[in-house]
Amino acid sequence: MAALRWGVVTAGTVSHDFVCAVSTLPDSEHKVVAVAAQGLENAKKFAELHGIPAFYGSYEALAKDSRVDIVYIGTVSNVHYDVAKMMLEAGKHVLCDKPLCINEGQTKALLHFARERKLFCMEAIWSRFFPSYNHVRERIRKGDLGQVRQVTIEQGIPISKVDRIRMKHLGGGTVLDLGVNNIQLVLWAFGDFPDEIVAEAILNEQNVDTETNVELHFPNGGKATIKTSGEVSLSNTAIITGTRGSIKLYDFWCPIELTDMDGTVRSYPLPNSKIECIQKNSVGLRYQVEECRKRVLAGDFESQTVSHADSLAIARVQDAIRKQIGIVLAEDYIFKP
């Protein structure tokens, strides 16, 4: 197969970093051929910066571009479903920024539609493709950690004033933004779904969460504790503890360093991109890009690393947390599990 031809939806920070990450991969395998933004001038500036040949002032125009094989969607969460469905209807494969959708019902509807169209669709849980995650996965698979019994996570980034976090109609709150990072790691580490979820939160004037504390209890007696904050910086670490030892991940959603069971610090440096990324370790987005090409080449509709079942499970936990802390979004009335 020739290079996988990417279209990018939106010209914001996450899309900038995504294109920077793609630039570290061979041109023979990946090419960004089009970008769309809400406003032609924004798309044009983005295209000029990154050397992208086509730019559009609407998402619909990109959907009609026959040169695009697969689309990366970097919009705010509340339009993920509509934009992803539009691209699937146009015959494009989809990689969509997290959360894939607002709730489990919406997620289920989108993934069902993708399968009907026989197209690849994946939630961009980029964390799971990092070499550090591969190392932990192998430790768990071989039984080195023993049975996973405890996962402790903190993620705090002062972003509570950012519209996508602050505004309810945009699908705001830390549960849907930062929470995806935490929940996916917990479910991945335990390899199971919790049988009890206990959550509390601080809400803003829009009635969306700016800080949360969550406990997830698992059938094997294990427990995960999660603290997220959009107000203050926290340690941004995850500690996975089994009956035989523990591993600590630093900047756990994009970790290039970990402390292994024996105390050894392992590092997995990232290459430099042609243009500098804005957010930490964003060149690591390249790993999920590589996975997309493998799956499209194989004719797969999903990745087993971030499967459709995984995305549904993550959404189910988010729904349960939001229900406990009293956050109901417009999509909850329309899309039922």
Buried (B, 14 or more C-beta within 10 A) or exposed (E): EEBBBBBBBBBBEBBBBBBBBBBBBEEEBBBBBBBBBEEBEBBBBBBEBBEBEBBBBBBEBBBEBEEBBBBBBBBBBBBBBBBBBBBBEBEBBBBBBBBBBBBBBBBBBBBEBBBEBEBBBBBBBBBBBBBBBBBBBEBBEEEBBEEBBBBBBBBBBEBBEBEBBBBBEBBBBBBBBBBBBBBBBBBBBBEBBBEEBBBEBBBBEBBBBBBBBBBBBBEEEBBBBBBBBBBEEBBBBBBBBBEEBBBBBBBBBBBBBBBBBEEEEBEBEBEEBEBEBEEBBBBBBBBBBBBBBEBBEEEEBBBEBBBBEBBBBBBBBBBBBBEBBEBEBEBBEEBEE
